[in-house]
Amino acid sequence: MRGSDERAGSLFSYVDIEERVPASHPLRKVRAIVNAALAALNADFAKLYAADGRPSIPPERLLRAALIQILFSIRSERQLMDQMHYNLLFRWFVGLGIDDPVWVATVFTKNRDRLLNTDIARKFLAAILSEKAVTPLLSDEHFSVDGTLIEAWASMKSFQPKATATSEPPAGEAGSSEKGPKTASEGRNAEVDFHGRKRSNETHASVTDPDARLYRKGEGKEAKLCYMGHALMENRNGLVVEACLTRADGHAERNAALAMIEPRADRPVRITLGADKGYDAEDFVNELKSMNVTPHVAAKAKGSAIDGRTTRHAGYAVSQRIRKRIEEAFGWSKTIGPAAKTMLRGLDRVGAQFTFTLAAYNLVRLPKLLAA
């Protein structure tokens, strides 16, 4: 018998939103880990809010919604709010009931930005890794480090001369070498001819995002306004254990690596740190050795600071093979997450987003690791 296509409206629904999400859905395991991490941050959340007044959006729901935006590659907060109107899976993960109103996009953004700072993002990452089931997955002896460029939310037209700019950039500073006059037409988005104008971070700064720096990835590459993100990975399962963001310059990678590995080097047994050739500098290698860290850094063909006493051991080859897995975290954060080109401005806000994105990367990998 053919069924009827007539729609019979229902005034009430007696199916709980919890029952609409399959028991085997991968977000169930992710949500359990997230809830435990958020519970561990309860005292930190309490310090950010007044004891009285009108209730704000619960911080737990703000962070769950921010995770949904990253995990499902939702490009804007407005689109996120639109999808939460009708997507029951998103409502369930965030903690909203079927009849609960969805927040205005601007209200959500302002509340999230106030909450999601660099400190909270770092504590959230640490809370995930400190879970009882997650701790055995981590190595406390072998690590890898690397950095990646994050394009800033600022155009090259915003890179304008400083009020007290000098004509020549310092030695070794990244910059462009265009020479020639600058012309501009009338209008809001004026056309500018950059050819012949020599620009550097010493003489110019972005008026849109002053924290962004002009930097190029290598010889022959174009210079872009960007930040530099850094990650420290443990080598057992390739989980990110520390992340930070700095202004882009030639020494940022090595300085960030020392800052991230130093707290983990305070132990009687030596630990190892794998890295690529960009970290093969004598001062960096000597600093690691003074901290009781064996530098498993890829050696340059000429003038390397890594000698045969390090490369002869089998562990060196293992570290060089495993350290490349940190690129998986960067690749995920730029294809699924928002790290390819941030839509935020300022070192603190972009840094919080970068750390939170790498925490989301860990959450994606943990269900499979815990099931193994």
KAZI-V173208 format. One record per backbone hydrogen bond with DSSP energy under -0.5 kcal/mol. NH is the residue of the N-H (numbers start at 0). CO is the residue of the C=O. Records with the same first field share a line. If there is no record, write none. Layout:
NH=CO, CO
This chain:
7=5
8=6
15=13
18=15
19=15, 16
20=16, 17
21=19
24=21
27=24
28=24
29=25
30=26
31=27
32=28
33=29
34=30
35=31
36=32
37=33
38=34
39=35
40=36, 37
41=38
44=40
45=41
46=42
47=43, 44
48=45
60=57
61=57
62=58
63=59
64=60
65=61
66=62
67=63
68=64
69=65
70=66
71=67
72=69
73=68
74=72
79=75
80=76
81=77
82=78
83=79
84=80, 81
85=81, 82
86=82
87=85
90=86
91=87
92=88
93=89
94=90
95=90
99=96
107=103
108=104
109=105
110=106
111=107
112=108
113=109
114=110
115=111
116=114
120=116
121=117
122=118
123=119
124=120
125=121
126=122
127=123
128=124
129=125
130=127
133=130
134=130
135=131
136=133
137=134
142=271
143=232
144=273
145=230
147=228
149=226
150=148, 339
151=224
152=343
153=151
157=154
158=155
159=157, 204
161=202
164=161
172=169
175=198
177=196
178=195
179=195
189=187
192=182
193=191
196=178, 193
197=195
198=175, 196
200=173
203=199
204=159
206=157
211=208
212=225
214=223
220=217
223=214
225=212, 223
226=149
227=245
228=147
229=243
230=145
231=241
232=143, 230
233=238
234=141
237=233
240=231
241=231
243=229
245=227
247=225
248=246
251=248
254=250
255=251
256=252
257=253
258=254
259=255
260=256
261=257
262=258
263=260
264=260, 261
266=264
270=291
271=140
272=293
273=142
274=295
278=275
279=276
280=278
284=280
285=281
286=282
287=283
288=284
289=285
290=286, 287
291=288
292=287
293=270
294=292
295=272, 293
296=294
297=274
306=304
309=306
310=306
311=307
312=309
315=312
316=312
317=313
318=314
319=315
320=316
321=317
322=318
323=320
324=321
325=322
326=323
327=324
328=324
329=325
330=326
331=327
332=328
333=329
334=330
335=331
336=331
338=332
341=150
349=345
350=346
351=347
352=348
353=349
354=350
355=351
356=352
357=353
358=354
359=355
360=356
361=357
362=358
363=359
364=360
365=361
366=362
368=364
369=365
370=366
371=367
